[in-house]
Amino acid sequence: MGFDYHFAMIAALAGVGFLAGLVDSIAGGGGLLSVPALLASGLPPVMVLGTNKIQSSLGTAIATWRFHRAGIINWRALGPAIVLTAIGSALGTWLVQVIQIATLKLVIPVLMLGAIAYFVLSPRMTDADAHQRISLTGYAAVAGAIGFYDGFFGPGTGSFLAASLVALVGMGLSRATGHTKALNLTSNIISAAILIHAEQVAWLIALPMGLMNICGAWVGSHMALRHGAAIIRPLLVLVSIGLTIKILLDPANPLRALFQ
């Protein structure tokens, strides 16, 4: 495909992988760092998606394992949500290869602003469990929809999962973050498998980034487990604000026409 790999470029992307893993393991949104960096490297857009899924999956796996070791994830109750997340991710990844995402760019900033408002204003964004509106098993349909979004577009998936687990299932923020990692890992693996099959992964970039993402995820998950909501809540807000600004500043976003 004519893409030229340079050591300095790969090293720089590996550094971005560490930061993405750190952020993703705490609050989600690591793609806010890795996707623009991969695009700037000159990779074709679909290959950017595939490469990012590989490096992200490695770091998310480490974060998920650490939350599992801490006894935070209820795997039995989470089973149906994992299944629907996998199905949703597969459908989204397949569709993104044939459908324009301009419509999503109209909706995502609104959703992210809503998430920001919830993170900032809700007194329930703590480590204490709150009123449960639906069970974790009943949450499966929501997880499936977010899994579809992750396969189709991606940025902010962790923030959406964390916010909805707090708001709907009544989880404390640390527990919600642990379950978010498990669901995000599911959607990443399914999407990555489809894109590997389509030969849309730059392995010479994905593997170094993935190794550094693992290191970042190790550090970040330790911080999240140790400090809980005190560090998760502000980082979720910052990631959500950053993602919203990034999407609104995209020249291809139809919302920009409203302000011109």
GUKE-135008 format. One record per residue (C-alpha): residue in one letter; x, y, z. Coordinates in steps of 0.25 Angstrom, whole numbers, plus 2048, in hexadecimal, padded with zeros to 3 digits. Layout:
<zakols>
<zakol code="A" east="X" north="Y" up="Z"/>
...
</zakols>
This chain:
<zakols>
<zakol code="M" east="800" north="800" up="800"/>
<zakol code="G" east="80C" north="809" up="800"/>
<zakol code="F" east="80C" north="80D" up="80E"/>
<zakol code="D" east="81A" north="811" up="814"/>
<zakol code="Y" east="81D" north="80C" up="822"/>
<zakol code="H" east="827" north="815" up="829"/>
<zakol code="F" east="82D" north="811" up="837"/>
<zakol code="A" east="82B" north="81F" up="83C"/>
<zakol code="M" east="81C" north="81F" up="838"/>
<zakol code="I" east="81A" north="811" up="83E"/>
<zakol code="A" east="821" north="815" up="84B"/>
<zakol code="A" east="818" north="822" up="84C"/>
<zakol code="L" east="80C" north="81A" up="849"/>
<zakol code="A" east="810" north="810" up="854"/>
<zakol code="G" east="811" north="81C" up="85E"/>
<zakol code="V" east="803" north="820" up="85A"/>
<zakol code="G" east="7FF" north="811" up="85D"/>
<zakol code="F" east="804" north="812" up="86B"/>
<zakol code="L" east="7FB" north="81F" up="86D"/>
<zakol code="A" east="7EF" north="819" up="867"/>
<zakol code="G" east="7F0" north="80D" up="86F"/>
<zakol code="L" east="7F1" north="815" up="87C"/>
<zakol code="V" east="7E5" north="81E" up="879"/>
<zakol code="D" east="7DD" north="812" up="873"/>
<zakol code="S" east="7DF" north="809" up="880"/>
<zakol code="I" east="7DA" north="814" up="889"/>
<zakol code="A" east="7CF" north="81C" up="881"/>
<zakol code="G" east="7CE" north="816" up="873"/>
<zakol code="G" east="7D1" north="81F" up="867"/>
<zakol code="G" east="7DF" north="81B" up="864"/>
<zakol code="G" east="7DB" north="81B" up="855"/>
<zakol code="L" east="7DB" north="82A" up="857"/>
<zakol code="L" east="7EA" north="82A" up="857"/>
<zakol code="S" east="7ED" north="81E" up="84E"/>
<zakol code="V" east="7E4" north="820" up="842"/>
<zakol code="P" east="7E8" north="82E" up="83F"/>
<zakol code="A" east="7F7" north="829" up="840"/>
<zakol code="L" east="7F5" north="81E" up="837"/>
<zakol code="L" east="7EE" north="826" up="82D"/>
<zakol code="A" east="7F9" north="830" up="82D"/>
<zakol code="S" east="803" north="825" up="82A"/>
<zakol code="G" east="7FD" north="823" up="81D"/>
<zakol code="L" east="7F6" north="816" up="81E"/>
<zakol code="P" east="7E9" north="814" up="816"/>
<zakol code="P" east="7DD" north="817" up="81F"/>
<zakol code="V" east="7D7" north="809" up="81F"/>
<zakol code="M" east="7E5" north="803" up="823"/>
<zakol code="V" east="7E6" north="80E" up="82E"/>
<zakol code="L" east="7D9" north="808" up="834"/>
<zakol code="G" east="7DF" north="7FA" up="833"/>
<zakol code="T" east="7ED" north="7FD" up="839"/>
<zakol code="N" east="7E6" north="805" up="844"/>
<zakol code="K" east="7DD" north="7F9" up="848"/>
<zakol code="I" east="7E9" north="7F0" up="849"/>
<zakol code="Q" east="7F1" north="7F9" up="852"/>
<zakol code="S" east="7E5" north="7FD" up="85A"/>
<zakol code="S" east="7E1" north="7EF" up="85C"/>
<zakol code="L" east="7EE" north="7EB" up="863"/>
<zakol code="G" east="7EE" north="7F6" up="86D"/>
<zakol code="T" east="7DF" north="7F4" up="870"/>
<zakol code="A" east="7E2" north="7E5" up="872"/>
<zakol code="I" east="7EC" north="7E9" up="87D"/>
<zakol code="A" east="7E3" north="7F3" up="884"/>
<zakol code="T" east="7D7" north="7E9" up="883"/>
<zakol code="W" east="7E0" north="7DE" up="88A"/>
<zakol code="R" east="7E4" north="7E8" up="895"/>
<zakol code="F" east="7D6" north="7EB" up="898"/>
<zakol code="H" east="7D2" north="7DC" up="898"/>
<zakol code="R" east="7DE" north="7D9" up="8A1"/>
<zakol code="A" east="7D8" north="7E4" up="8AB"/>
<zakol code="G" east="7CB" north="7DD" up="8AB"/>
<zakol code="I" east="7C3" north="7E8" up="8A5"/>
<zakol code="I" east="7BD" north="7E2" up="898"/>
<zakol code="N" east="7B0" north="7D9" up="89A"/>
<zakol code="W" east="7B3" north="7D0" up="88E"/>
<zakol code="R" east="7A6" north="7C8" up="88F"/>
<zakol code="A" east="79C" north="7D3" up="88F"/>
<zakol code="L" east="7A5" north="7DA" up="884"/>
<zakol code="G" east="7A4" north="7CE" up="87B"/>
<zakol code="P" east="797" north="7D3" up="873"/>
<zakol code="A" east="79D" north="7E1" up="871"/>
<zakol code="I" east="7AA" north="7DB" up="86C"/>
<zakol code="V" east="7A3" north="7D3" up="862"/>
<zakol code="L" east="79B" north="7DE" up="85C"/>
<zakol code="T" east="7A7" north="7E7" up="85D"/>
<zakol code="A" east="7AE" north="7DD" up="854"/>
<zakol code="I" east="7A2" north="7DD" up="84A"/>
<zakol code="G" east="7A1" north="7EC" up="84A"/>
<zakol code="S" east="7B0" north="7EE" up="847"/>
<zakol code="A" east="7B0" north="7E4" up="83C"/>
<zakol code="L" east="7A4" north="7EB" up="835"/>
<zakol code="G" east="7AA" north="7F9" up="837"/>
<zakol code="T" east="7B8" north="7F5" up="832"/>
<zakol code="W" east="7B2" north="7EF" up="826"/>
<zakol code="L" east="7A9" north="7FB" up="823"/>
<zakol code="V" east="7B4" north="805" up="825"/>
<zakol code="Q" east="7BB" north="800" up="818"/>
<zakol code="V" east="7AF" north="803" up="810"/>
<zakol code="I" east="7A7" north="80F" up="816"/>
<zakol code="Q" east="7AB" north="81D" up="818"/>
<zakol code="I" east="7AC" north="822" up="827"/>
<zakol code="A" east="7A8" north="830" up="824"/>
<zakol code="T" east="79A" north="82E" up="82B"/>
<zakol code="L" east="7A1" north="829" up="838"/>
<zakol code="K" east="7AA" north="835" up="838"/>
<zakol code="L" east="79D" north="83D" up="83A"/>
<zakol code="V" east="799" north="835" up="846"/>
<zakol code="I" east="7A6" north="832" up="84D"/>
<zakol code="P" east="7A9" north="840" up="852"/>
<zakol code="V" east="79B" north="841" up="858"/>
<zakol code="L" east="79C" north="833" up="85F"/>
<zakol code="M" east="7AA" north="837" up="864"/>
<zakol code="L" east="7A5" north="844" up="86A"/>
<zakol code="G" east="79A" north="83C" up="871"/>
<zakol code="A" east="7A5" north="833" up="877"/>
<zakol code="I" east="7AD" north="83F" up="87B"/>
<zakol code="A" east="7A1" north="845" up="882"/>
<zakol code="Y" east="79E" north="838" up="889"/>
<zakol code="F" east="7AD" north="836" up="88E"/>
<zakol code="V" east="7AD" north="845" up="893"/>
<zakol code="L" east="7A0" north="846" up="899"/>
<zakol code="S" east="79B" north="839" up="89E"/>
<zakol code="P" east="79E" north="836" up="8AD"/>
<zakol code="R" east="79E" north="827" up="8AA"/>
<zakol code="M" east="7AB" north="828" up="8A2"/>
<zakol code="T" east="7B2" north="822" up="8AE"/>
<zakol code="D" east="7B7" north="814" up="8B3"/>
<zakol code="A" east="7AA" north="812" up="8BB"/>
<zakol code="D" east="7A0" north="809" up="8B4"/>
<zakol code="A" east="792" north="810" up="8B1"/>
<zakol code="H" east="784" north="80D" up="8AE"/>
<zakol code="Q" east="784" north="802" up="8A3"/>
<zakol code="R" east="77A" north="805" up="898"/>
<zakol code="I" east="77D" north="7F8" up="890"/>
<zakol code="S" east="785" north="7EC" up="893"/>
<zakol code="L" east="793" north="7E9" up="88D"/>
<zakol code="T" east="78C" north="7DE" up="885"/>
<zakol code="G" east="781" north="7E8" up="880"/>
<zakol code="Y" east="78C" north="7F1" up="87C"/>
<zakol code="A" east="790" north="7E8" up="871"/>
<zakol code="A" east="788" north="7EF" up="866"/>
<zakol code="V" east="78F" north="7FD" up="86A"/>
<zakol code="A" east="79D" north="7F6" up="869"/>
<zakol code="G" east="799" north="7F0" up="85B"/>
<zakol code="A" east="796" north="7FE" up="856"/>
<zakol code="I" east="7A3" north="804" up="85C"/>
<zakol code="G" east="7AA" north="7F8" up="856"/>
<zakol code="F" east="7A4" north="7FB" up="848"/>
<zakol code="Y" east="7A9" north="80A" up="84A"/>
<zakol code="D" east="7B7" north="805" up="84E"/>
<zakol code="G" east="7B8" north="7FC" up="841"/>
<zakol code="F" east="7B2" north="807" up="838"/>
<zakol code="F" east="7B9" north="814" up="83E"/>
<zakol code="G" east="7C0" north="811" up="84B"/>
<zakol code="P" east="7C4" north="81E" up="853"/>
<zakol code="G" east="7BE" north="820" up="860"/>
<zakol code="T" east="7B9" north="811" up="862"/>
<zakol code="G" east="7BF" north="810" up="870"/>
<zakol code="S" east="7B9" north="81D" up="874"/>
<zakol code="F" east="7AB" north="818" up="86F"/>
<zakol code="L" east="7AC" north="80B" up="876"/>
<zakol code="A" east="7B1" north="811" up="883"/>
<zakol code="A" east="7A6" north="81B" up="883"/>
<zakol code="S" east="79B" north="812" up="880"/>
<zakol code="L" east="79F" north="807" up="88A"/>
<zakol code="V" east="79F" north="812" up="895"/>
<zakol code="A" east="792" north="818" up="890"/>
<zakol code="L" east="78A" north="80B" up="88D"/>
<zakol code="V" east="790" north="800" up="895"/>
<zakol code="G" east="794" north="809" up="8A1"/>
<zakol code="M" east="7A2" north="805" up="8A2"/>
<zakol code="G" east="7AD" north="80D" up="8A9"/>
<zakol code="L" east="7B7" north="813" up="8A0"/>
<zakol code="S" east="7C2" north="809" up="8A2"/>
<zakol code="R" east="7B9" north="7FD" up="8A0"/>
<zakol code="A" east="7B3" north="803" up="894"/>
<zakol code="T" east="7C2" north="805" up="88E"/>
<zakol code="G" east="7C5" north="7F7" up="891"/>
<zakol code="H" east="7B9" north="7F2" up="889"/>
<zakol code="T" east="7BB" north="7FC" up="87E"/>
<zakol code="K" east="7C9" north="7F6" up="87C"/>
<zakol code="A" east="7C3" north="7E8" up="87A"/>
<zakol code="L" east="7B9" north="7ED" up="870"/>
<zakol code="N" east="7C2" north="7F6" up="869"/>
<zakol code="L" east="7CC" north="7EA" up="867"/>
<zakol code="T" east="7C1" north="7E2" up="861"/>
<zakol code="S" east="7BE" north="7EC" up="857"/>
<zakol code="N" east="7CC" north="7EF" up="854"/>
<zakol code="I" east="7D0" north="7E0" up="851"/>
<zakol code="I" east="7C4" north="7DE" up="848"/>
<zakol code="S" east="7C7" north="7EB" up="840"/>
<zakol code="A" east="7D6" north="7E7" up="83F"/>
<zakol code="A" east="7D3" north="7D9" up="83A"/>
<zakol code="I" east="7CA" north="7DE" up="82F"/>
<zakol code="L" east="7D4" north="7E9" up="82B"/>
<zakol code="I" east="7E0" north="7DF" up="82C"/>
<zakol code="H" east="7D8" north="7D6" up="822"/>
<zakol code="A" east="7D6" north="7E2" up="819"/>
<zakol code="E" east="7E6" north="7E4" up="81A"/>
<zakol code="Q" east="7E4" north="7F2" up="820"/>
<zakol code="V" east="7EF" north="7F2" up="82A"/>
<zakol code="A" east="7FD" north="7F8" up="82A"/>
<zakol code="W" east="804" north="7EE" up="833"/>
<zakol code="L" east="811" north="7F5" up="833"/>
<zakol code="I" east="80A" north="800" up="83A"/>
<zakol code="A" east="7FF" north="7F9" up="841"/>
<zakol code="L" east="808" north="7F0" up="849"/>
<zakol code="P" east="812" north="7FA" up="84F"/>
<zakol code="M" east="806" north="803" up="852"/>
<zakol code="G" east="7FF" north="7F7" up="859"/>
<zakol code="L" east="80A" north="7F4" up="862"/>
<zakol code="M" east="80B" north="802" up="866"/>
<zakol code="N" east="7FC" north="803" up="868"/>
<zakol code="I" east="7FD" north="7F7" up="871"/>
<zakol code="C" east="807" north="7FE" up="87A"/>
<zakol code="G" east="7FE" north="80B" up="87A"/>
<zakol code="A" east="7F2" north="802" up="87E"/>
<zakol code="W" east="7FA" north="7FB" up="889"/>
<zakol code="V" east="7FD" north="809" up="88F"/>
<zakol code="G" east="7EF" north="80F" up="88D"/>
<zakol code="S" east="7E7" north="803" up="892"/>
<zakol code="H" east="7F0" north="803" up="89F"/>
<zakol code="M" east="7ED" north="812" up="8A0"/>
<zakol code="A" east="7DE" north="810" up="89E"/>
<zakol code="L" east="7DE" north="804" up="8A8"/>
<zakol code="R" east="7E5" north="80C" up="8B3"/>
<zakol code="H" east="7DF" north="81A" up="8B1"/>
<zakol code="G" east="7D1" north="816" up="8AC"/>
<zakol code="A" east="7C7" north="821" up="8A8"/>
<zakol code="A" east="7D1" north="82C" up="8AD"/>
<zakol code="I" east="7D9" north="82A" up="8A0"/>
<zakol code="I" east="7CE" north="823" up="897"/>
<zakol code="R" east="7C4" north="82E" up="898"/>
<zakol code="P" east="7CD" north="83A" up="893"/>
<zakol code="L" east="7D4" north="832" up="889"/>
<zakol code="L" east="7C6" north="82D" up="883"/>
<zakol code="V" east="7C2" north="83C" up="882"/>
<zakol code="L" east="7CF" north="840" up="87B"/>
<zakol code="V" east="7CE" north="835" up="871"/>
<zakol code="S" east="7C0" north="838" up="86E"/>
<zakol code="I" east="7C3" north="847" up="86C"/>
<zakol code="G" east="7CF" north="844" up="863"/>
<zakol code="L" east="7C7" north="83A" up="85B"/>
<zakol code="T" east="7BC" north="843" up="859"/>
<zakol code="I" east="7C5" north="84F" up="855"/>
<zakol code="K" east="7CC" north="846" up="84B"/>
<zakol code="I" east="7C0" north="841" up="844"/>
<zakol code="L" east="7BA" north="84F" up="843"/>
<zakol code="L" east="7C7" north="855" up="83D"/>
<zakol code="D" east="7C7" north="84A" up="833"/>
<zakol code="P" east="7C5" north="851" up="825"/>
<zakol code="A" east="7BD" north="846" up="820"/>
<zakol code="N" east="7B3" north="847" up="82C"/>
<zakol code="P" east="7A5" north="84C" up="827"/>
<zakol code="L" east="7A3" north="854" up="834"/>
<zakol code="R" east="7AE" north="85E" up="830"/>
<zakol code="A" east="7A5" north="863" up="826"/>
<zakol code="L" east="79B" north="868" up="831"/>
<zakol code="F" east="7A6" north="872" up="836"/>
<zakol code="Q" east="7AB" north="877" up="829"/>
</zakols>
